[in-house]
Amino acid sequence: MNEFIRELWDFLRVRKKLWLAPLLVLMVAIGGLLILAQGSVIAPFIYTLF
């Protein structure tokens, strides 16, 4: 996993696409939040955001 992140960072830096980094971080954070809240009590509150 660490190698993948390093390669992705190198790709973004070389291709001058660093503006994509915050979008990728946000997408991973939202995905993780949805996965963690899938079976919990707070799920209805999170799903109302979307």
N, C-alpha and C positions, 0 to 999 in steps of 0.2 A: 504494500500500500504506500509506503514511504517513497519508493522508487517512482510510482505513478504520479504522486504529487510533485516530486522533483522534476519529472519530465514535463508535466503540464505547466509548471512555472517557467521552465526553460523555453517551452514553445510560446507561451504568452509573451515572454520578454523579447525573444528573438523576432517574433512576428509583429511586435508593437501592438499587442492586443491586451495590454494590462487593464484596460477599462472593463474587460470581461470578468476579472477576478472577483469584484464585489457581487456581481450577478451570480456567479457560481457558488460563492459562499452562502448567499441568501437562499438559493435553491436547495443546497444541502441542508441548511438549517431548517427550512420549512418542511422538507421531506423527513428529516429526523423527528421533528415535532409531531408530524402526522403519524409516523410509525409508533412513537412512544405513547401517544394519546389514543391509539386505536381501541384499546380495551379498557380505558380508565374512566373514571367518573367525570373528568374535565373534558371529555370528548365533545359533548354537545356545545360547550362554550368555544372550543377551538374551531369547530366546523361552522359556527356562525360568522367567523371572520372571513370565510371564503364563500 
